[in-house]
Amino acid sequence: MQNGFGMQQNAQNSNQQPLTDQELAFDLLYHEKALMANISSEVVEGSQPGLRDVMNDMFMQMGQDQLQIFQVMNSRGWYQLKPAQPQDIQTAKQKYQNMLH
């Protein structure tokens, strides 16, 4: 036997449309980005070399997965980017090179 809330919740769920491929792709990309953010701190802070290597491998694989998701989305017109201007590329390059020194 369900209470009134359960019946209302079931009614709401039956009225919801399934997610589109585009919505699923955005959701997947968002979660991959969040996982990468979480794993990156584990890679940097890991004190046990074996575990750190495993976490680093996972981070690199997630980066590849994220790129593949983005490429599919971009090819379907779901995630369009404007081309970077040469000056913007140079500025970003200098910014990150300065951080290394």
Secondary structure, 3 states (H helix, E strand, C coil): CCCHHHHHHHHHHHHCCCCCHHHHHHHHHHHHHHHHHHHHHHHHHCCCHHHHHHHHHHHHHHHHHHHHHHHHHHHCCCCCCCCCCHHHHHHHHHHHHHHHC
